[in-house]
Amino acid sequence: MRVVQVVGFGGPEVLVPGEAADPVPGTGQVVVEVAVAGLSFVETQIRRGTDRWHERPRLPYVPGSLVAGRVDAVGDQVDPAWLGRRVVAGTGEAGGFAERAVAAVADLFPVPDALGLPEATALHSDGSTALGLVENAGIAAGEWVLVEAAAGGVGSLLVQLARAAGARVVGAAGGSRKLELVRELGADVVVDYTQPGWAKEVLDATGGAGADLVFDGVGGAIGQAAFEVTRRGGRFSVHGAASGEPTSVDPDDARERGVTVIGIEQLFEFPPNVARWAGQMMSRAAAGLVRPVIGQTFPLERAADAHAAVENRTTVGKTLVVL
């Protein structure tokens, strides 16, 4: 079968197409005929060998931790009723950039008939993350919510969830293309955080008080600036470090201003709830209440281009590899 392997730690060029033997399911496992493979920013950093949150994989390895497709084979102790079903499947830390992938039956999520596999993939990963962040932080009607990377996979869904909760949304992103998308998603105000003075625009939009809640998916200087425009007594929720470093908040500063900081460590507590959150997001999408933004897709042989696009932050919405 066709695969893409990471043959060394480094830039996107280390992703090399190749061939591998078809996998065989073990006890409690299935083989999924892959139609879609998900991709996250974190996976680009694992490929570089710079990620601090995951164990470095042994080389060579097939990247891709989330796939969608039909169950093609089942192992011992697996109900044969899974055969032929459309599923989203977690593959662990790797294995998804391939024509077939092995997954534990416990890591299968049936895809509703009303959803396409690309949309289900986006909602399972980014959708569950977005809903988990909202559940942890809480959103009250009338609050001002600042969403960083608002045109990204998670950010675009946070904008929609905040609007659905009755909040007023400031969507922060880089460049006119992304800002246009954020407007279409319902943000009340958009700001370009690649331009000087963007933080003052947030203050102006919120009457000088700042945002009641900030969703920080960028970190670095942008995250720090966003923390500075968090209202006294507000919440600052960290979920990413697209800049390379998560936002470092001075505890004394946060305490003096009464800002509750929900750290990036919250993500470690998400796994037991992913299925519940994913199911809720897929139900909302099927009802037309939210829509995942799939900004770009790449064929398997161009997996390196997909990684480069995500890493360079030139993408909007979710980026997927399709077979």
N, C-alpha and C positions, 0 to 999 in steps of 0.2 A: 504494500500500500504506500501511497505518497505521504510523506511527513515533512516537516521543517524542524531542523535541529539547531540548537545553540552549540556551536563548536568551540567557543571560547568566550571569556567575559570581555565585553567591549561594546562598541557601537552596533547599530542595526545590521551592519555587514556580517556579523557573526551568525546571523540567521541564514542557514543554508538548506535549500530543498534537497531531499534525498528519498530513499526507500527503506522500508522496514517490514518485518514479517507481520502478518495480521495477528492481532492480539487474541488470546483465548481467555474467556472469563473463568475466574476461579470460584470457589465456594462463596455464595453471597454476592456475586458480581454479575454485571451484564456488560455486553459490548454495544456501544451506540454507534450507528452509522452517522457520522458527523455531517450536518448541513451548515452549522454556524459555530464558530468559536469566538468567545468573548476575549476582550483585551482591556487591561487597565494600566494606568500610569505606573503603578507599583511594579508590574511585571517588566516594564522597561528598565527599571532600576535594579531588579533582580538579575536581569540579563547583563547589565553593566557590572554587577558585583558590588554595587554601592548601597543596596538596601540594608537597613539596620534592623528590620523587623522580622525577617525570615532567614532561615538557615540557607546558606549558599548551596545550590544543587550541584550534584556531581556531573561533570562534563563527559560526553555530550548529553544534552537532555532535550526533550521535546517540550516546548513551553505550552501554556494554555491550561488554565485551571477550571474553565467552565465551557461546556459545549451544549448544543441542542441538536436533536435529530431523532431518528427512530431506533428503538431497541432492536438489534439485529441478532443477538444470541444471549442466552441466559446460562448461568452456571448452576451448580448444585445448590439446593435449598432456596432457589428463586422461583417464584410463581411464574409459570409459563405464560400467564395472561399478560405479562409485560411485553411479550414479543409483538413488535409492530407498533407499539404505542409511541406517540410523540412526547418527548421529555426534554427538560433541561437537566443536565447532570453535572455535578461537581466531580472533577477528576483528581482531587488532591492538589498538589502544588504544580503538577505538570501533566503533559500527555495529550492536550487538546488540539494542537496543530497537526492533525493527522486525519486520514479518511475514516479511521475507526479508533475509538477510545474506550478504555475500560473504566467503569465506575461501580462503586458499591451500590447495591440496591437501596440502601438507606439514604444515598445521596441523589436519588432520582426525584424529580418534581414533574408531575403530569402537566402538560400544556393544554389549557382550555381550547376547545374547538374554535372559539371566536378570535383567537390570537395567532399571528404568524410566529414562526420560530425566532426570527430576528427580534421582534418586539418582546417576546417572552424572555429571551436572553438578557436584553437590556433591563427589563423589569425585575428579573430575579436578582441580578447583581446590583446595579445602580438603584433600582427601585426599592429594594429591601434596605439598602444603606440609607437612602433619603428618608424613608418612613421611620427607620430606627432613630435617626438624628432628630426628627421632629418629635417623636415620642419621648425621647430623653430630654429635650429642651423645653417642650411645650410652647404652643403659640396661641396667644389670645387675640380675639378680633380687635382690630384697630391698632395693634402694635406695628411699629416699623421694624421690618426684618431686612437686614443686609445679607445678600447672598453673593459670596465671591465665586469666581469661575462659573458664573450663572449660565453660560452657554454650554457647559460641559454635561457629561452624562448624568452625574449626581445633581449638579447645580440646576440644570434645566427642570428637573423634577422637584427640587426644593422650591423653586419659584412657583410652580403650579400648586404644590401642597400648601405653601404659605398663603397664596391667594385664596385657595379653597377654604382655609381656616378664617378668612376675613381680615388677614393682615394686609398692610401696605408694604410693598416690596421695592427695595432698591437693588437692582441687579448690576453687579460689577463684572466687567469682562474687558477684553482687549481687542480693539479694532471695530470698525463699522459693521462688518459682517456679523460678528457675534452680538453686538449691541442690537442690531435689527432683529435677530432671533429672540433675544431676551424681551424686547418690546412685544413681539408677537405672542410670547408665552404669558403676557399679562402684567409684567412689571410696571409699577407706577412711575418709576424713575430709573434711568440707566446711566451709569458712569463708566468711563474708560480708565481703568487703573494703570494703563501704560502712560497716561498723561499726568503731568504735574498738576496739583490742585484738586485731584479727584476726591480726596478725603474731605476737603472743604465743601465740595458739592454735596456730599452725604449729609454734612451738618446743615447746610442750607435747606436741603430737602426735608429734613426732620425738625425744622424750626429751631435749630441750634442745639437741640438736646442730644442728638445722636440716635443710633439704632437701639431699640429695646433688645434685639437679638441679632447676633452675627453668626453666620455659618462660614467658618474659615476653612477653605479647602486648598489654600495656596501657601500660607506660611510666609516665612522670610519677611522682607520689608513690607510687602503688601499686607500680610497678616498683622504685623505690628501697627501699621497705620490704621487698619480696621479696628484693632483693639482700642486705639486712642479715640475713635469716634463711636465707641460703645457707650450708651447712656449710663449714667450713675444708677446702680441698682439693676443693671441689665444682665444679659447672659451672653457669653462668648463661647461658642461650640466649635471645637477643632476636630476636623476629620481628614485632613490631607496636608501634603507638603509638596505641592507641585513645583514650588520654587527651589526645592532641594532640602529645605530645613523647616520643621514645624515651628510655629510661632512660639517664641519664648516669652512668657508673661511673668513679670515680677510679682510674686505673691503679695508683697507689701502694697504695691500699686493697686492690684486688684482688690485687696481688702479695704484700702483707704477709700476706693470709689464704690465699694459694695458690688463689684462685678463678680458674678458666679462664672468661673471658668470650668467648662466641661472638656477635659483633655482628650487628646487623641487616643488615650488608653481605652476610651469607651468602646472603640471598635473591637477590642478583644472580647467583649461581652456579647457581641452581636450574634455569633454563630447559632446558638440554640433557638434564636427567634427568626432566623432568615426565612424559613419555610412559611411561617405565619405572615410575616411582612410581605413576602413575595406574593403569596396568595391574595392578600388584600389589595396589593397594587395591580395585580392582573385582573381582579374583579372590577376595580375602578376603571382600568383601561378598557375592559370589555364593555363597560357602561358609558364610555366616552367621557369620563370625568378627568382623566389624565392621559397624556400621550408621551411615550418615550420618543426622544429625538434621535434618530439614527442618521448621523451626518455623513458618514462615509463607510464604504465597504471595500474590501480588498480580497482578491482571490488568494488561495493558499500560497501559490508560488511567489506572491508579492508580500509575504508576511513582513519582510524587512521594511518595506515602504509603510506598512501599517504601524509598525513600531516607531519608525522615524516621525510619522505624522503626529502620533500621540506625544512622543517625547518632546517634539518641537512646539507643541501646543498650538498647532495650526488647525486643529479639528474643532468641529462643533458637535455637541451631543455625543452619542456612543459610536465607537469605532468597532467594526466587526470584521472577522475573516470569514469568508463564505466559500463553500466547496460545491 
